[in-house]
Structures are given as C-alpha cells and as structure tokens.
C-alpha cells in the first residue's frame, strides 16, 4: 500500500453562489479558471436553480479538477450558499465571485501580491460596472482619491461609505480578497437572515475582528447590472431586515469610539430612509397616492431619494431620443462583428502598418464579416491637434476614438494640451529656421501611442465601445492585447496582429547603439503578451515559425502584406532613386547610414543622381539631407514617384517584421537594392528579385550598376513584378486569415445554439 501525498492547499478559494444564472454562469466560471494565478479552487454552490444552471455547473466541474459543484437541498439565499462554500474552502485567501460577474485574468494574482506585500487582511479593487442589455456606458465604481490611489479603510470609514442610496459609492458592493485564517479564527460566517447586503455584514464582522482593509485603484472585477440582480431590487421585507440588523449592530457597538458610533448612526438613518422610500414607492405602485403622500410628509427623510426614479425617467427619455436618431446602415445586419483595437494614428494607408491593418479590415469584409475600429488612447494625436481621415477608412463600419471630436471627415483632439504642444512645436521649428540654436528649440517628439501604458479611462472606453461590437476581437500590436479582458466575453475569439517581432528589433538596436522609437521589450515579456490571444497574425514566415515554436497553444495565421501589381515593369529614369518610409527608428537609422556611408560614393560616380525621400520620415531630418536629396513628406499618390524612379532603395540595418515598402516596390515592378534586414522573412521568395547588399561599398556599387545598365534594371524590375504577382496577391496573402474567420464563426454559432438549448 502506498501513501498518497496530500496536495498543498490552493492560494485562493473562489466561492460562488448560483441561482438561475444559466445565461451567465459559463462565462463567469471561465473568467475564474482563466486567472493567471493558477493555484486556485472554485467552489460553486447552486441555491435551488430552476433553469439550466445545474447542468452547466456539473459539466464545468467535470471538465476542470479545480471546480467543485454542490447543490443545496433548498433555496436558502446567497448567504446560506456562501456559508456552505466557506465550509469547504481550503485556500489561504477567499474571493467572492457572483455567478453573473467576471474577473480580469490578472486580478487574483495582483490582489494576493498586494495583500502579502502590505500585510493586509482584506484587499478590494475597483469595479467596472456594465450592463450588456441596455447598452449604457460602463463606469468605474470608485470616485475621487480612491479611484487614483490605494487607501486603508477603518470601521468608521466603512460605515461612512456604506450609506444606503447614498451619493458616494457604497463599499458594500465590492468583492474583496480575504484571508481565510481571519474568517476561521474568529468563527465568522454570513448572516443567513439577510438576502441582500450579506457581503456588507461579513465585512463589518471582519473589521470588528481587527482586519486591515485596503482598496487599490486597479479595476479588476466586472460587475454586471441587469434586471434579475437582487442587489437592485429592494423589497419591504429586505429593508426591514436590514433595519433590525442595523439596530442590533448599534447595540453591540454602544461602547465603540465616538467616530464609529456617529458613522453607524448616520448609516442606520439612511437605511430607515430607504425603508420609508420603499413603502412610499409600493403605495404609488398600488395606486394609493394619498397613502404615499402621507408617508412622504410623515417621514420627510425619504423625499430626497425620489431623485433616483426621476433621474432614471429622464435618462430613459434621453436614451429614447438617442435611439431614434438615424444610424448609418450596416453592410450586413447579421454579419459577425470583428472589432479591431488600435492605438496607432490610423488615418488611412499612410504608412506600412496602417496600410496592413486596413488591408486586414478589407479581408474581413471580403469574408462576410463586419469590421469595427476602436482607439482607446488620446495619445494617438501626439502633438497633432487634428487630422483628416482618408477615404480608405470607410472600410470600418464604425470608428470610435477616445478624446476626439468628429467633425465631418476630421478628428479633432479635445485635450487643450495637444493644441498647446503643437503651437510650441511650430515655434521651435520657426526658431531653428531663423538660426536660433538654444536648447529650448530642440525637437521633442511625442512618444508612440502604440505601446503607451493603459489607463482606467482606456479600459472603460473599450468596454463601452468595443464590447458591443466584439464577436471577434483583433488587437493591433500585442500591446493592445491588454484590452481583451475589458472587451471580450469569456470564449470570444481573439487575435493579435504582430507587425514586428519587437524583442528582435530591440536586440538589433542595442547591437548598433540605437534605440527603438516604438518600444523596447524583452523576449519573455513579448511572448507573454502574444500568448494572450487565441491566434497570432504574423506578417512573414520566419516570425510565424518563431511563434509556432514558442507558443504551441496559439494558432498562427500567416498573412503577408498584399500589394496590387502594376501592369508592366517600370525601369524608370537613370539617375532617380526613391526611398519611402514613415518616421520610425528603423527608417531613420537606415537613412542616416545611407547618407553617411553610401550616398557619397553614388554621387561621386553619378553627380546628377537624385534621391527622393517620401513619407513622414522627413520629420527626423529637419535640416534636410545631403546634396541631391529631396524630402517630399507625405505624398498622397506614390505611383508617379515609383514610375519615375530608376532604383528603389531599402537600406535598413535594424528591425523585424515584413518590410511593407519592399512588397510595394516589388508590386510596382521596380529594381530594388536592399539589405538583408529588409529581406528578413521573405528571403526564399524575394532574393532573386532584389539586389542584396549589407555593406556600404557593395550597396553603392549595386545602385550604381543598376543606374548605368538599363537592361539589367529592366530585368530585375520584371522579376520583382512576377514575384509580387505570384506571392503577394490579396487572395494568396489573406486566404489563411479568411479561413480562420470562417472557422471560428462556425464555432461561435454552434456554441450559441448549445447555450440556448441548455438555458431553455
């Protein structure tokens, strides 16, 4: 006979009382099981449900060993069900999760870390209050200083901030993490006589036992409002029970410090006012206006509470007016919605990454799905106070930008600091042009918003604007995968558009002494972000292979950038060169290398040579370039520039991803000289269609040779066009992405039908 080694207890026991929660139970349990803190147990206690909750609960318990499912013999209320779960809990901490609510995947890990770091017995985070049914915008629960920083809560503080129908957020709604030894050591249990405010009564017991209670400003609990929630339906019996409980508590605390007694007395007055208000409302509903008026006049403290139904009525009328406003027609009312979350300045196909995302949106439409775009960070404006959206942005069925006014086809920043920053930037440029060289004239570009830290306002914005449009969620860059918990319901398919392998970029910049303009990130951190999605959309083969190897549980979709090939090769003019690029570090560093190490040799051999530089990269060269270089800035139509150029150059010395301008040059039928960095990921496909050179002298020689030999230039241009036609057509590039959309949409339909069957 062998001795079995007992498993150590989990860090957190999540307890869940369930009553007729079939529409939400599966998602709620999934949010618990998807916690990044894996050392958990989930105890679900059904309190006599009459819908499909029992079948769903048993199925979930059978599918994951961390889930226990129990059924009460009779309906005893949430307090009784939670006490039953507490009796079985073995974790170091206890967390309460209602069967219709959700948790951020990092929530428990964060709360445990805080509790251990500051030796707190109770830790509560902010709530995201949402209602999927009525479409009202989500809200953070905390207000004022508590929304910005952590604070300790004493018993007096708690009484002051748990007024029934008070104007301050009622802390009794929070769902804190609690040390179980404090519960067990003091014999604390829920008051089973309460069918509402039972959480509040438990916290009061804990604080009386000496618990150290801390709030933190992070929003990690998603609190669902809906018509079935008992927290929003206060009956006469419920409030009478609360009045009696308050009176008992006052008697127990008659020897407490004066601030505690005063705070409790005020709280008890708010409960009595709520009782009087409830009685008056019941009289009104029973069509007894005289009785209602008598109650109000005899108990005037209830009168201020009538602000709530009046405000609700006004809100419904205002909402009705909004609902009746004409909405732009959707291309397919029943089409599954794909919501793209992006923090790049997306105004059109003005650079490679923007063009790629717009192409994915077009492929989404081609697959019969409806693309939407949500941009949660006002940082996309940088120092540009307004910009005009180009016609290609019409591919998105809707477009929401936080911190922006929409004026026709223009987006205007609401933040006055953006306008001030633009004015200061103009003043600096003017000063430099007139010869002022003071330090204050140095340009200080705004940081890229792509990797900007997420704020609570960003989180609430995507919850409100992306969640209703998110049958499928696609994060534009891995940094936006932080939006998934706030947008995607558990089970919603998610994907991440890579664009680049950023840790490889960072290593390249470090090797050459430069810095990445977008983000510096390590390999493990990048894999952690990429791993948040169900799928990763890779733009080139080498990066797709890396993700398949390092994240075997993620589906990898290879979707190279597509290009529209021209009709025939374009050899161009002998002494004209072209570089196209946006204002990113790889382009800036590559151009500087070319100016310093390559361009002098070309000009010595071909004094008439001219290099046109198109794109926003010009912003990093305010003093211009060497002789023969023309900075053109953003160009609406690049086709004439491509047609006239004899040679296109791509002298990149750092970076990753698919170099989109290379594919564009191939599709334009151009002879191109490029470095090995430019060819990363497409070496096998494009190596015969591009002249490759990594060192300054060979690079210059390759350019000069093509300029002098028109026949060789025409031959290379023809190979480039053939390569684009075969490998970079829209159908070839986005077929795998369209197939993924079709597959997951079929899966969503099957899951929806099964849920409907169980709930019925």
Phi, psi and omega in degrees: 000130181261147178273127177276132178275123181294138177289142178295151179295152179290163176290318184229131168259116176268123180247137186224120171269135187232129174216113179050054184247023185307320181296338187239347192298316183299316180293321180296314179296319179300320181295331176285316183287339179273010179298140176294336170280105187277341186277072184225165165228147180240121182249109180258125179241115179277133186254047176084038180298148178248005178254211182272014184299320184295315180298317179294316180299316179294321178297316181294322178294323179290336184268350182211123185294346180279352184258129170249138177235128180228153179235128178289149180295329179210164179289116181241002181094164184298328181295317180296318180295321181288325175298320178299319178292321178299324180297334182259352184290144180229001183287163176291328177236160174240135175234138179262130175228119177288151188287355176245005182254177183223162176232145171297141184299336179263006189299305185294322178300318180292315182294319178297318180299318179294314181301318181288323184291323185248008179056049178265144178271332180226132176228129179233140177252175181288157177257145164260110184267121185221162177215102181293337187284314187262358176073010179292148183294144178291157181223147166284150185273318182292155177229159173060219186298326182297333179285345184252336184209162178286149180216148174276151181235120174268175178298319178296318177302316184296316178298321181294331186251021175231043176284134179288124184062027177284170181275340176273153175303132182277113184296346178293345178278346183293157179239078190281165168270134187229137175292126185289331181296331177289322178293310184289320183295336181250008178060036185273136176217166176292148176278106185287354173282348180258128173257000174213148181067023179290328176297318180301314181297324178295316181296321178300316178301317182294317179295322176295333179276002176099014181296143173265116189247128182230137170255151174234152187282347181300141177263113183230352182243128182259108188262113185272127171262132174199169186295339182272353184287126182288344180293341184249012178232104184257109179271166179299319181296319180297313185288328176296320177297321178293323177300313180295320178296321178296321179295318178298319181296320178297321178294320181293330185256024182295339178258009181288164176305155186300321182294327177292315181295320179295316181296319179293320179299319179294319178298316179296326176295324179292326178291319178293322177297322178294323176297314181296320178297317179298317178297319179295319179297318179297322178294319179297315180296330178276007179061044176240071186297327180295317178296319179297316180296321178297319178297317182293318181288324180284335181229073189296343180293346177278341187300315180302336182287346177290353174299331185291306178296329178293314179296321179296320179296316178298318179298319179294321179295318178295319179296323179297320178297321179293319183296330183278351178293143182295138179248148179297138183294138176275146182295331179209107189298330183258007182292137174302140185261130176251116183259118176269129176252118185222143173239021170268156179286094188258099180243355181157188181278060185269348177208174187298314184292323177293316179299322181294316180295320178296322176297320177295323176295321177295319177296327176297315177296319180298333179274005178082018178249163186251113182276137174233155182230127176235129181237103191277349186249123174296349180296348178298337179289331185058241176249017179259110188287342179201155174205158183259133178280133181279162185302329183294345178290348178293352177297334181275131180293331174211156183215116182238129180234124178288139177077026182226146167262140175260118179237095185062236178267015182249148169248130183239129180293135177279333186285119180296338179295330178295316179294321177296317179298322178296317180296319179295318179299319178296317179298321179296317181295318179298318180298318180295322182292332179268007172097009178279124185247025180290161182298328184292346180275352181295138182284138177234088184297146177292145179294154177294136181281345184306317183253018181297143177300145179278138177253168178297326178295321175300315182298315180294325181295314181290328176298319183282322188257331181268322185304318180291348184243022192241073167288329176221140182240131178237120178270126177274103191080148184297334183298332181278358173296344175297344180281340189307312182298336183267349183247310190273129169291150178307129183098348177290129179295140181228149177217156180236127174276116186290310189068304184216159168264097194291325181293330176291322175300313183300319180295323178294318178294320180298323182292332182255006176080014180254184179226145180286136181282343184261300182196143171253124185212146179276168184299311183295320179295322179293317179296325178297318179290316180296328181289353180285341182266155173291329182222156176236128178262109183260142186268347177209162193296318184296321180287326175298318179295322178299314182292320178301322182287318187271336180232072186297340180275352179264141174279135182248125181248116178274118181221083179296159178293130179271159177216153179265108184292146175284173186286328185209159177301152182232091182297330176075189183268146190303310189259020179251127176246159181219135168233134179237128180189153177272175185275069176241160185302316179302319179291317181297311182294321180296319179293319179298318177300317181294315180299317187279325191249339188244314187301321179302321180292321179295316181293329178293321180280325183229083185301338181272001183297140179231134176249119173268130178245112181251144177115172184288356176303338179303334182300333181273002179231063185297336179271004182084190181241187178292173181303137179093354180258130179240118176271121185259348184069201179292133181239124183297321183232109182277348186304314179297324178295315178298317183299321184278339184286136175281323182222135172259135180248149173219083188269048183284138179242355174215165175122176179212192181078179175275126181282101191297326180292336173295314180297322178297318179294320177299315182292337177275001178065049185247144168287127188230138171249126186218158175275170176296329177298319178299323185275358182305130177093341180229022183304313183294327183280317193249357187298330180275352183253004183222143171276120184258135176205133183252341181253157187303312185293311177300325179296313179297317180298320180295319179294312182298317181300317179290326178294322185277336185245095184296325181295316178295323179296319180293321179296315180293323178297321179294319177297321179299315182294320178298319179297317179296318182296321184281317192254343188233029172287159180300320182295317182291320187286323190250011180298315181296322179293316179296322178296321178297316178301317180296319183293313184287331177293321175297318178296319179298319181296320180294318179296318181298318179295321180293319178299317180298322180294316182292315182295330179288000000 
